[in-house]
């Protein structure tokens, strides 16, 4: 169950990264639909696993059912020989009880939770860290209006990025730039085509539906998609 959820997180993160690069509206529509479908699937799996997941103790928070769920996406970071340091800005976070801020660390992921801050529950999940970390040596510090997450490096090497997806995208861009016929949009269309050809029936139906609803008909990257 946990591995399935982790895989879904990786897929969602990578699709969101592609969405930021997409320029054509039809491509954005296809990516958005698939992200929503995977998020729904992941939410269902997380609800099932939450009941029997005893690995990480989740402290009770008063009136948590009345809180809004907010997913964090912005953070600053730097590094030393031993740690990757993430900085998350949250006003008045220091006013919370100590147990309301916690983080689940794994070798290639982290999941920061902030419970009950101004009627909001915040989450910063990163499921595809660039390199391995030492979960037992990683920790969180709460400061004034800020949370610092210390990820203990398994090896004392310099990280080029925080996530593996960012690293792959950068490497892909560099590879594209070095080719004679560089075309980032064509590269993105090839990725979408690959998703269609290798996807299951649900994936094919999702892409086919978005494609059918689109008013534009000229798109060499998708013209040769087979029918569902």
N, C-alpha and C positions, 0 to 999 in steps of 0.2 A: 504493500500500500504506500509506504513512505517513498520507495523508489519511483513509483508511478507519479506521485505528486511532484517529486523533484524534477522528473522529466517534463512534466507539464509546465512547471515554472520556467525551465530552460527554454522550452518552445515559446512560451508567452514573451519572455524577455527578448528573445531573438526576433520574434515577429514585431514587437514594439520598436526595436532598433531599425528594422527594415521600414516600418511605417514612417519613421522620422526622415528617412532618405527618399521615400517615394514622392514622385512629382505628379504622376498621372492620377486623376481622381478615381478611375476604375480600379487601379491597383490599390489605392488607399482603402476603397470600399471592401475589396476582397480581404485585405489584411485585417481590417477592423472587424469584419464578420467572424473571421477565424479566431482572432484574439478573444472575442466575446464568447464564442463557443467553448474554447479551451478554459477560459476563466470559470464558466458555469460548471464544466466537468470537474475542475480542480476544487471548486467550492464544495461540491457534493462529496468528493472523496475526503476532503479535510473535515467535514462534519462527521463522517463515519469514523475516521481515524481518531478524532479528538476524544471520543469516549473511552477508547482503550489505550491511548498513548500515555504511558506512565513514565516515560524517560525524562520528561521535563516537567517540573511542578509549576503549574500556572496558578498564582495566588488569586484568591477571590477579590473582586473589587466592588465596592458598594455602588448600587445603581448602574452597573455596567450595561444592563439591558437597555438603558435609556441613552446610552452614548452613541454618537455617530462614529462609524468606522472610517478612518482616513489613512490612505496609503501614501507614505512619504517617498519622494523620488529625488529630492535635492539634498546633496551633502557635499562638504568639502573634504579633501583628504591630503595627507602627506605621509611620509614614511621615514623610518630609521632602519638601522641594520636588523633590528629585532621585531619591529612592529609596523603594520599598516594602520594608520590612524584616521578614522572617519569622524567628522564633526557635523552634528545635526542640530540646527537651531530650532528651539521650541520655547517660546516665551513662558516664563514662570514654571518651567519643568522642575526646578529645585524645590518647589512647594509640595511636591508629591511625596508620599511615604516611600521609603527605600524599595519596598517590594513591588511597587507599581511600575518600576522600570527594570526590565530584564531582557536578556538576549540568549537565544539558543544558538550555540556554535557547533558546526560540524567541519570536517576537513576542507570542504569546498563551498560552504555556505554559512550564512548567518541570518537570524531573524530577530530583529529588534522590536520590542513591544513597549509602548508607553500607555498605561491604562488610566482612564478617568481624568484626563487633563482638560479642564473646561468643557466637560461633557463630550469629550472625544477620546476614542481609543486610536492611537497611532501605531502604524506598523511600517518598518523598513526591512523588507526581505531581499536578500541578495543570494541567489541560488547557484551562481556560477562564478565563483571567485577565480581570479587569474591564476593563482598558485595555491598550494596546500597551506593550511594553517594548523596550529596546535590548539584544539578546542579547550583543553584543560588550562592553558596558559593565557587564553584570551579573556578580556573582561571589559566592563563598562564603568565609566565615571560620569556622575551627574554634576554639572557646574551651573553657574547662573545663566539661565536662558539657553543652555546648551548641553548636549550629551556627547561625550567622547567615547567612541568604541575602539578598543585596542585589539587588533587581530595579530596574534603572535605568529610570525613567519616560521614555517617548518624548516626552511633553509634560508640562510642569510644572504639572499640575493635581491637585486633591485627589481621591483615590479614596474612594468611599463604601463599597466592599467589596473584598475580595481577588479574588473570582470573579464572573463575569458571572451565574452561576446565583443566587448570593445576592442580587445586585442585582435580578434579575427577580422572585424570590420576594417580596422586600420591596415592590417596586412593585406586584406582583399583590395582596399583602395590603392595601396602602394603597387600591388601586382597589376591592377588595371591601368594605373598611370604609366607603368613601364612598358605597356603593350603599344604597338603601332596604331591599332584601331581601338583606342580606349573609348568606351561609351558606358558610363555608370548606369544610365537608365536601361540600356540593353542588358547589362549584367543583372539588374534587379528583375527584369522581365524573365530572364533565364531561370532565376531562382524560383519565381512564381510558377513557371512552366514545370520545373522539376517537382515542386510541391504537388502540382496537379497529377503529374504522371505517376508519382510514387505514393500518393495519398490513398486513403481508403475511400469507400463509397460516399461517406459523409463529406469528406474533403472535396471530392469531385463535384458533388451536388452543390456545395457552398460556392465554389468558384464558378461553376456553370451558371448558377442562378444570378450571381452578381454580374457575370459577363452578359447574360441575356438581357438584364434590366438596363444595361448601359446603352446610351444613345449613340455612342461612337462605335464605328465598325472597323476602323482602320487600326490594326495593331499587329504587326508582324510577329511579335513574340507569342501571341495567343492564337493566331489564325489556324494553326495546325493542331489545336487541342482536339482530341477525339470526343465524340458525344458520349454522355453518360447513359 
